[in-house]
Amino acid sequence: MSADPIFPKANPLTEKLFQTLRLHPKRIVFTEGEDVRVVRVAARMVELEIGVPILIGDRNRIRQMAKDENLPMTFISVVDPAKSSDLGLFCERLKKVARYAGKHIADPCEVVSRPHNFAAMMVQYGHADGMVSGNQAMPATVLRAAKTMIKPIKEVPQLFGAKILVAPHLKNFGRDGMLFLADSGVIPEPDIRQLASIAIETGKLAKHFLGRRPRIAMLSHSTHGSSSTESAKKMAAATELARQQIHDLFLDMDIDGEIQADVAVDNTAAEIKVQDRRAQEPSDVLVFPNIDAANISLKLVQHLGGAQNYGLLIMGLTRPAAQVPRTTTEETLLGTAAIVGAEAIKAHEFQLAKK
């Protein structure tokens, strides 16, 4: 393993993921492969033996980037959608889906040949195990492709986004130096039903990566009725709905709300503001009342606190996909790809259990 300064030493989350993926490497498709950051990450994935990268783009351009960076292209696939042998197959499948939905697409092959749509179809039809996108695209482009081409989970009312943050150096940053934030990128003003779903699905995500019962906090400027604003009432109602669903579905997670952020993460504050809180652990999952609160909190913790962030994971899909920011680093790309790979393992196990 090289000592490439671009990639820092693995943290507790990524080291665990790398160990798992060395035993079960997954095919991860990067929709914007003509990006030197992606080429570096693809080479690193092969070096670490954690996955099989698939880069969407022009083969000659990508290979020239690799040559300029002195990076090997061994075990890295490059796919140009317009020249792919799968294009015709995907066109027919899109036409069939459109007919079933009562829609007409004038030029299915033009739609499918767009990099994000092609990659999403690769994931949907088993030609890749997961998708990482957004390093050179607007978020709406990525979300539209995922929503259109990948089958959703019918129990989830709307797609949403979740971030995983790792900061073992920060005080009160979860029990394991890790926090899960939702929704920080998709739904501007989630309603009660959406908030309950966000809480439960992100709780499942946390349980998968933490390997234990997670604690979910429904955040507000109010704690247990200290304010009677509509926003506080919404979070309280969403908490009750999620709690009932957790009970009915026998899910292994705890939830509290509506509560303020300090109550969620700091037991000292919680003991002052909430009775019978002394024995409870700090929260692992933070669910925000709207996208503004979530995104602002994310950026502050990342840029001022030095937290490493991964994602945005696009939640509510039957196959794993993630949308990274255009400012992404190689470390974020690599960690996000590893998370998508781990989610692909879980999705595969779920499919086998259904058979």
C-alpha positions as CSV (number, residue, x, y, z in Angstrom):
1,M,0.0,0.0,0.0
2,S,1.5,3.3,-1.1
3,A,1.9,6.3,1.2
4,D,0.1,8.7,-1.2
5,P,-0.3,12.0,0.6
6,I,-3.7,12.6,-1.1
7,F,-5.2,9.8,0.9
8,P,-4.9,10.2,4.7
9,K,-4.7,7.2,7.0
10,A,-8.0,5.3,7.2
11,N,-10.2,6.3,10.1
12,P,-12.3,3.9,12.2
13,L,-15.1,3.9,9.7
14,T,-13.2,3.5,6.5
15,E,-10.7,1.0,7.9
16,K,-13.6,-1.3,8.9
17,L,-15.2,-0.8,5.5
18,F,-11.9,-1.6,3.7
19,Q,-11.6,-4.9,5.6
20,T,-15.1,-5.9,4.7
21,L,-14.7,-5.0,1.0
22,R,-11.5,-6.9,0.6
23,L,-13.5,-10.0,1.3
24,H,-16.5,-8.8,-0.8
25,P,-15.3,-6.3,-3.4
26,K,-18.0,-4.5,-5.3
27,R,-18.3,-2.8,-8.8
28,I,-18.7,0.9,-8.3
29,V,-19.6,3.1,-11.3
30,F,-18.4,6.7,-11.3
31,T,-20.6,8.8,-13.6
32,E,-18.0,11.6,-14.2
33,G,-14.9,9.6,-14.9
34,E,-13.1,12.4,-16.8
35,D,-12.0,13.8,-13.5
36,V,-8.5,13.3,-12.2
37,R,-9.8,12.9,-8.7
38,V,-11.9,10.0,-9.8
39,V,-9.0,8.4,-11.7
40,R,-6.9,8.7,-8.5
41,V,-9.6,7.1,-6.4
42,A,-10.1,4.3,-8.9
43,A,-6.4,3.4,-8.8
44,R,-6.5,3.6,-5.0
45,M,-9.5,1.2,-4.9
46,V,-7.6,-1.3,-6.9
47,E,-4.5,-0.9,-4.8
48,L,-6.5,-1.5,-1.6
49,E,-8.4,-4.4,-3.3
50,I,-11.7,-3.1,-2.1
51,G,-13.6,-2.8,-5.4
52,V,-13.8,-2.8,-9.2
53,P,-14.1,0.8,-10.4
54,I,-16.1,1.6,-13.6
55,L,-15.5,5.0,-15.0
56,I,-18.0,6.6,-17.4
57,G,-16.4,8.8,-20.0
58,D,-14.1,8.9,-23.0
59,R,-11.6,6.1,-22.8
60,N,-8.7,8.0,-24.5
61,R,-9.1,11.1,-22.2
62,I,-9.3,9.0,-19.0
63,R,-6.3,6.9,-20.0
64,Q,-4.3,10.1,-20.8
65,M,-5.2,11.4,-17.3
66,A,-3.9,8.2,-15.8
67,K,-0.7,8.4,-17.8
68,D,-0.1,12.1,-16.8
69,E,-0.6,11.1,-13.1
70,N,1.5,7.9,-13.5
71,L,-1.4,5.8,-12.4
72,P,-2.1,2.2,-13.5
73,M,-5.4,1.4,-15.2
74,T,-5.2,-2.3,-14.4
75,F,-8.7,-3.6,-13.4
76,I,-10.3,-0.2,-14.1
77,S,-13.1,-0.3,-16.6
78,V,-14.0,2.7,-18.8
79,V,-17.4,2.8,-20.4
80,D,-18.5,5.3,-23.0
81,P,-22.4,5.0,-23.0
82,A,-22.8,5.9,-26.7
83,K,-20.3,3.1,-27.7
84,S,-21.4,0.5,-25.1
85,S,-22.7,-2.8,-26.2
86,D,-25.3,-2.4,-23.4
87,L,-26.9,0.7,-25.0
88,G,-29.4,-1.2,-27.1
89,L,-30.5,-3.4,-24.2
90,F,-30.9,-0.4,-21.8
91,C,-32.9,1.5,-24.5
92,E,-35.4,-1.4,-24.8
93,R,-35.7,-1.7,-21.1
94,L,-36.4,2.1,-20.8
95,K,-39.1,1.8,-23.5
96,K,-40.7,-1.1,-21.7
97,V,-40.8,0.8,-18.4
98,A,-42.2,3.9,-20.1
99,R,-44.9,1.9,-21.8
100,Y,-45.8,0.3,-18.4
101,A,-46.1,3.7,-16.9
102,G,-48.2,5.0,-19.8
103,K,-45.5,7.4,-21.0
104,H,-43.8,8.0,-24.3
105,I,-40.1,8.8,-24.7
106,A,-39.3,10.2,-28.1
107,D,-35.7,9.1,-28.2
108,P,-34.9,6.5,-25.5
109,C,-31.4,6.0,-26.6
110,E,-30.5,9.7,-26.3
111,V,-31.9,9.6,-22.7
112,V,-30.0,6.4,-21.8
113,S,-26.7,7.5,-23.3
114,R,-26.5,10.4,-20.8
115,P,-23.8,9.4,-18.3
116,H,-25.9,9.6,-15.1
117,N,-28.8,7.7,-16.6
118,F,-26.6,5.1,-18.1
119,A,-24.8,4.5,-14.8
120,A,-28.1,4.3,-12.9
121,M,-29.3,1.7,-15.3
122,M,-26.1,-0.3,-14.9
123,V,-26.9,-0.3,-11.1
124,Q,-30.6,-1.1,-11.6
125,Y,-29.9,-4.1,-13.9
126,G,-26.9,-5.6,-12.1
127,H,-24.1,-4.4,-14.4
128,A,-22.7,-2.5,-11.4
129,D,-23.3,-2.7,-7.6
130,G,-23.5,1.0,-6.7
131,M,-23.1,4.5,-8.1
132,V,-21.1,7.5,-7.1
133,S,-21.9,10.8,-8.8
134,G,-21.9,14.6,-8.6
135,N,-18.2,15.5,-8.6
136,Q,-18.8,17.4,-11.8
137,A,-22.6,17.7,-12.0
138,M,-25.4,19.6,-10.4
139,P,-27.2,17.7,-7.6
140,A,-30.6,17.8,-9.5
141,T,-29.0,15.9,-12.4
142,V,-27.9,13.1,-10.1
143,L,-31.1,12.9,-8.2
144,R,-33.2,12.9,-11.4
145,A,-31.2,10.0,-12.8
146,A,-31.4,7.9,-9.6
147,K,-35.1,8.6,-9.2
148,T,-35.9,7.8,-12.8
149,M,-33.7,4.7,-13.4
150,I,-33.4,2.9,-10.0
151,K,-36.3,1.2,-8.4
152,P,-37.4,3.0,-5.2
153,I,-38.3,1.3,-1.9
154,K,-42.1,1.5,-1.8
155,E,-42.3,2.0,1.9
156,V,-40.3,5.2,1.7
157,P,-42.5,8.2,0.7
158,Q,-39.8,10.2,-0.9
159,L,-36.1,10.0,-1.7
160,F,-33.9,11.8,0.8
161,G,-30.2,12.3,1.6
162,A,-28.0,11.2,4.5
163,K,-24.5,12.1,5.4
164,I,-22.0,10.2,7.5
165,L,-19.6,12.3,9.5
166,V,-16.5,11.0,11.3
167,A,-14.7,13.2,13.9
168,P,-13.1,11.1,16.7
169,H,-11.2,14.3,17.7
170,L,-14.3,16.2,18.5
171,K,-16.0,16.1,21.9
172,N,-19.6,14.9,22.1
173,F,-19.5,13.5,18.5
174,G,-21.6,10.4,19.1
175,R,-20.5,7.4,21.0
176,D,-18.1,6.2,18.3
177,G,-16.9,9.6,16.9
178,M,-19.5,9.2,14.2
179,L,-22.8,11.0,13.4
180,F,-25.5,10.4,10.7
181,L,-27.2,13.5,9.5
182,A,-30.5,13.6,7.5
183,D,-31.9,15.2,5.3
184,S,-29.2,17.6,4.3
185,G,-29.7,17.6,0.6
186,V,-33.0,16.6,-1.0
187,I,-36.3,17.6,0.7
188,P,-36.6,21.3,1.5
189,E,-39.4,21.1,4.1
190,P,-40.2,17.5,5.0
191,D,-43.6,16.8,6.4
192,I,-44.4,14.6,9.4
193,R,-44.7,11.4,7.4
194,Q,-41.4,12.1,5.6
195,L,-39.6,13.0,8.8
196,A,-40.7,9.7,10.4
197,S,-39.4,7.8,7.4
198,I,-36.2,9.7,7.3
199,A,-35.6,8.8,11.0
200,I,-36.3,5.1,10.6
201,E,-34.3,4.7,7.3
202,T,-31.3,6.6,8.7
203,G,-31.6,4.6,11.9
204,K,-31.3,1.4,9.8
205,L,-28.2,2.9,8.0
206,A,-26.6,3.7,11.4
207,K,-27.3,0.3,12.8
208,H,-25.6,-1.3,9.7
209,F,-22.4,0.7,10.1
210,L,-22.3,0.9,13.9
211,G,-23.2,-2.7,14.5
212,R,-25.4,-1.8,17.5
213,R,-28.7,-0.3,18.5
214,P,-28.6,3.4,17.3
215,R,-30.2,6.4,19.0
216,I,-32.1,8.9,16.9
217,A,-32.7,12.5,17.8
218,M,-35.5,14.6,16.1
219,L,-33.9,18.0,16.4
220,S,-35.7,21.3,17.1
221,H,-35.1,24.6,18.8
222,S,-37.5,23.2,21.4
223,T,-37.1,20.3,23.9
224,H,-40.2,18.4,24.8
225,G,-42.6,21.3,24.5
226,S,-40.4,24.1,25.7
227,S,-41.7,26.0,22.6
228,S,-45.0,25.7,20.9
229,T,-44.1,26.8,17.4
230,E,-45.4,24.9,14.4
231,S,-41.9,23.6,13.6
232,A,-41.5,22.2,17.2
233,K,-45.0,20.6,17.0
234,K,-44.1,19.0,13.6
235,M,-40.9,17.4,15.1
236,A,-42.9,16.1,18.1
237,A,-45.5,14.6,15.9
238,A,-42.9,13.0,13.6
239,T,-41.3,11.5,16.7
240,E,-44.5,9.9,17.8
241,L,-45.2,8.5,14.4
242,A,-41.7,7.1,14.1
243,R,-41.8,5.6,17.6
244,Q,-45.1,3.8,16.7
245,Q,-43.6,2.5,13.5
246,I,-40.5,1.3,15.3
247,H,-42.7,-0.5,17.8
248,D,-44.9,-2.1,15.1
249,L,-42.0,-3.2,13.0
250,F,-39.9,-4.5,15.9
251,L,-37.0,-2.3,14.9
252,D,-33.9,-2.2,17.1
253,M,-33.5,1.5,17.6
254,D,-34.3,4.3,20.1
255,I,-35.8,7.7,19.2
256,D,-36.3,11.0,21.2
257,G,-37.8,14.3,20.2
258,E,-38.4,17.0,19.8
259,I,-35.1,17.9,21.4
260,Q,-32.4,20.6,21.0
261,A,-29.0,19.7,19.6
262,D,-27.2,20.1,22.9
263,V,-29.6,17.7,24.5
264,A,-29.1,15.2,21.7
265,V,-25.3,15.1,21.8
266,D,-24.2,16.2,25.3
267,N,-25.4,14.3,28.4
268,T,-24.4,17.2,30.7
269,A,-26.9,19.5,28.9
270,A,-29.5,16.7,28.7
271,E,-29.3,16.1,32.5
272,I,-30.2,19.7,33.1
273,K,-33.0,20.0,30.5
274,V,-34.5,16.6,30.5
275,Q,-35.6,14.4,33.5
276,D,-34.4,10.8,33.7
277,R,-31.8,11.4,31.0
278,R,-28.8,10.4,33.1
279,A,-28.5,6.7,31.9
280,Q,-29.1,7.5,28.2
281,E,-26.4,7.5,25.6
282,P,-25.8,10.5,23.2
283,S,-27.5,10.3,19.8
284,D,-26.0,8.7,16.7
285,V,-28.6,10.0,14.2
286,L,-29.6,13.7,13.9
287,V,-32.8,14.4,12.0
288,F,-33.3,18.0,11.1
289,P,-36.6,19.9,10.6
290,N,-35.6,21.2,7.2
291,I,-32.8,21.2,4.6
292,D,-31.5,24.7,5.7
293,A,-30.8,23.6,9.3
294,A,-29.2,20.3,8.1
295,N,-27.0,21.8,5.4
296,I,-25.8,24.7,7.5
297,S,-25.0,22.4,10.4
298,L,-23.1,20.0,8.1
299,K,-21.0,22.8,6.6
300,L,-20.1,24.3,10.0
301,V,-19.1,20.9,11.5
302,Q,-17.1,20.1,8.4
303,H,-15.3,23.4,7.8
304,L,-14.9,24.6,11.4
305,G,-14.8,21.4,13.3
306,G,-12.8,19.4,10.8
307,A,-15.2,16.5,10.5
308,Q,-14.7,14.2,7.6
309,N,-17.9,13.7,5.6
310,Y,-19.1,11.0,3.3
311,G,-22.1,11.0,0.9
312,L,-24.7,12.3,0.3
313,L,-26.2,8.8,0.3
314,I,-29.5,8.8,-1.7
315,M,-31.8,7.0,0.6
316,G,-35.0,5.3,-0.5
317,L,-33.6,3.3,-3.4
318,T,-33.4,-0.5,-3.7
319,R,-29.8,-0.1,-5.0
320,P,-27.1,2.1,-3.4
321,A,-26.2,5.5,-4.9
322,A,-24.5,8.6,-3.7
323,Q,-24.1,12.2,-4.7
324,V,-20.9,13.9,-3.7
325,P,-20.4,17.7,-3.9
326,R,-18.4,19.3,-6.7
327,T,-15.9,20.4,-4.1
328,T,-15.3,16.8,-3.1
329,T,-11.9,15.5,-2.1
330,E,-10.3,12.2,-3.1
331,E,-10.8,11.1,0.6
332,T,-14.5,11.8,0.4
333,L,-14.9,10.0,-2.9
334,L,-13.0,7.0,-1.7
335,G,-14.9,6.8,1.6
336,T,-18.2,7.3,-0.2
337,A,-17.4,4.6,-2.7
338,A,-16.6,2.2,0.2
339,I,-19.9,3.1,1.9
340,V,-21.8,2.5,-1.3
341,G,-20.0,-0.9,-1.6
342,A,-21.0,-1.9,1.9
343,E,-24.6,-0.9,1.2
344,A,-24.4,-3.1,-1.9
345,I,-23.4,-6.0,0.2
346,K,-26.4,-5.4,2.5
347,A,-28.7,-5.0,-0.6
348,H,-27.4,-8.3,-2.0
349,E,-28.0,-10.1,1.3
350,F,-31.5,-8.7,1.5
351,Q,-32.3,-10.0,-2.0
352,L,-31.0,-13.4,-1.2
353,A,-33.1,-13.5,2.0
354,K,-36.3,-12.8,-0.1
355,K,-35.7,-15.8,-2.4
